[in-house]
Amino acid sequence: MATINNEDGFEKINLVSQDGAQAEIYLYGAQVTAWRPAGDIEQLFLSKKAVYKNGVAIRGGIPICFPQFNNWGPIIKHGFARINQWQLTDVRKTDTYAQAELSLEDTSETRQIWPFAFHIKLIVTIGGPTLRTELLVTNNDKNTFT
């Protein structure tokens, strides 16, 4: 099951597997901010100083750093993916897992910062004692990027 709410001003997915494993994923930054394995306690750190405001990254959880890490490139620290609104594109549930898929594509705003066409997909899967995240980046541009 997956529900979306916005109690702190940002939409988030509350993903729950049939066995009781839970995850919380914000559409802002596609950031996993909570994960509780089935029958267990919270496993991820989320700072009490986390700010929920456009242009500011959520402090804690699992951030998406794209297209660069830290300041190892010419744009903002850790890139822009973690301060952009992602789209929920799919939710799946079976007897053993629950899964959410989110995506981000280039826009005129991102191309002003980083001049490439791209598509990013984040797949978050939970079930039992497992949290799995997969990040898939597709270069849709005529030019290569690293």
C-alpha positions as CSV (number, residue, x, y, z in Angstrom):
1,M,0.0,0.0,0.0
2,A,1.1,3.5,-0.6
3,T,-0.5,6.7,0.5
4,I,0.5,10.3,-0.2
5,N,0.2,13.1,2.3
6,N,1.7,16.5,2.9
7,E,1.5,17.1,6.6
8,D,4.7,19.3,6.5
9,G,4.0,21.0,3.2
10,F,5.7,18.5,1.0
11,E,4.1,15.4,-0.5
12,K,5.5,12.1,0.7
13,I,4.7,8.5,0.0
14,N,4.1,6.2,3.0
15,L,5.0,2.8,1.6
16,V,3.9,-0.3,3.6
17,S,4.5,-3.9,2.6
18,Q,2.2,-6.7,3.5
19,D,4.5,-7.9,6.3
20,G,4.6,-4.5,7.9
21,A,7.9,-3.0,6.6
22,Q,7.5,0.7,6.1
23,A,9.2,3.5,4.2
24,E,8.6,7.2,3.8
25,I,9.7,8.9,0.6
26,Y,9.4,12.6,-0.2
27,L,8.6,13.6,-3.8
28,Y,10.8,16.6,-3.1
29,G,14.2,15.2,-3.8
30,A,13.0,11.6,-4.0
31,Q,14.4,11.3,-0.6
32,V,13.9,8.2,1.6
33,T,13.6,9.7,5.1
34,A,12.3,6.7,7.1
35,W,12.6,2.9,6.9
36,R,11.3,0.4,9.4
37,P,11.9,-3.2,8.6
38,A,9.0,-5.5,9.4
39,G,8.7,-5.8,13.2
40,D,11.7,-3.5,13.9
41,I,12.4,0.1,14.7
42,E,13.4,3.1,12.6
43,Q,16.8,2.6,10.8
44,L,17.5,5.9,9.1
45,F,18.6,9.2,10.6
46,L,16.5,12.3,10.0
47,S,17.8,15.5,11.7
48,K,15.5,17.4,14.1
49,K,17.0,20.4,12.2
50,A,15.5,19.2,8.9
51,V,13.9,22.1,7.0
52,Y,11.0,21.5,4.6
53,K,11.4,24.4,2.2
54,N,11.9,24.7,-1.5
55,G,15.5,25.2,-2.5
56,V,16.8,23.5,0.8
57,A,17.7,19.8,0.9
58,I,16.1,17.6,3.6
59,R,18.7,16.8,6.2
60,G,19.0,13.1,6.7
61,G,17.7,9.9,5.2
62,I,19.0,8.9,1.8
63,P,19.6,11.9,-0.5
64,I,20.0,11.7,-4.3
65,C,23.2,13.4,-5.4
66,F,22.9,14.2,-9.1
67,P,24.6,15.3,-11.4
68,Q,27.5,15.7,-9.0
69,F,28.6,14.8,-5.5
70,N,29.7,17.5,-3.1
71,N,31.4,20.3,-4.9
72,W,33.3,18.1,-7.4
73,G,31.8,20.0,-10.3
74,P,30.7,23.5,-11.4
75,I,27.2,23.5,-10.0
76,I,25.6,23.5,-6.6
77,K,26.9,21.1,-3.9
78,H,25.4,17.6,-4.5
79,G,23.6,18.7,-7.6
80,F,20.0,19.8,-8.1
81,A,18.1,16.4,-8.0
82,R,17.7,16.6,-4.2
83,I,16.0,20.0,-4.4
84,N,13.6,19.3,-7.3
85,Q,10.1,17.8,-7.3
86,W,10.0,14.2,-8.6
87,Q,7.0,12.4,-10.0
88,L,5.6,9.2,-8.6
89,T,5.4,6.9,-11.7
90,D,4.4,3.5,-10.3
91,V,3.6,1.6,-7.1
92,R,3.7,-2.2,-6.9
93,K,2.8,-4.6,-4.1
94,T,3.2,-8.4,-3.9
95,D,3.0,-10.8,-1.0
96,T,6.7,-10.2,-0.2
97,Y,7.4,-6.6,-1.1
98,A,6.1,-3.1,-1.8
99,Q,7.8,-0.8,-4.3
100,A,7.6,2.8,-5.4
101,E,9.1,4.2,-8.6
102,L,9.8,7.9,-8.9
103,S,11.3,9.9,-11.8
104,L,12.9,13.2,-12.7
105,E,13.5,14.6,-16.2
106,D,15.4,17.7,-17.4
107,T,13.5,20.9,-17.6
108,S,14.3,24.4,-18.9
109,E,15.3,25.3,-15.4
110,T,17.7,22.3,-14.9
111,R,19.2,22.9,-18.4
112,Q,20.1,26.5,-17.3
113,I,22.2,24.9,-14.5
114,W,23.4,21.8,-16.3
115,P,22.9,21.7,-20.2
116,F,21.9,18.1,-20.7
117,A,18.8,16.1,-21.4
118,F,18.3,13.2,-18.9
119,H,15.9,10.9,-17.2
120,I,16.4,9.5,-13.7
121,K,14.4,6.7,-12.1
122,L,14.5,5.8,-8.4
123,I,13.1,2.5,-7.4
124,V,12.5,1.9,-3.7
125,T,11.7,-1.7,-2.6
126,I,10.8,-2.7,1.0
127,G,9.9,-6.1,2.5
128,G,10.9,-8.1,5.6
129,P,14.3,-6.9,6.8
130,T,15.2,-5.3,3.4
131,L,15.4,-1.8,1.9
132,R,16.7,-1.7,-1.6
133,T,17.2,1.5,-3.7
134,E,18.1,1.6,-7.4
135,L,19.0,4.7,-9.2
136,L,18.9,4.6,-13.0
137,V,20.2,7.5,-15.1
138,T,19.6,7.8,-18.8
139,N,21.4,10.3,-21.0
140,N,18.8,11.6,-23.5
141,D,21.2,14.2,-24.8
142,K,23.2,14.2,-28.0
143,N,26.3,15.0,-25.9
144,T,27.9,12.7,-23.4
145,F,28.1,13.6,-19.7
146,T,29.9,12.0,-16.8
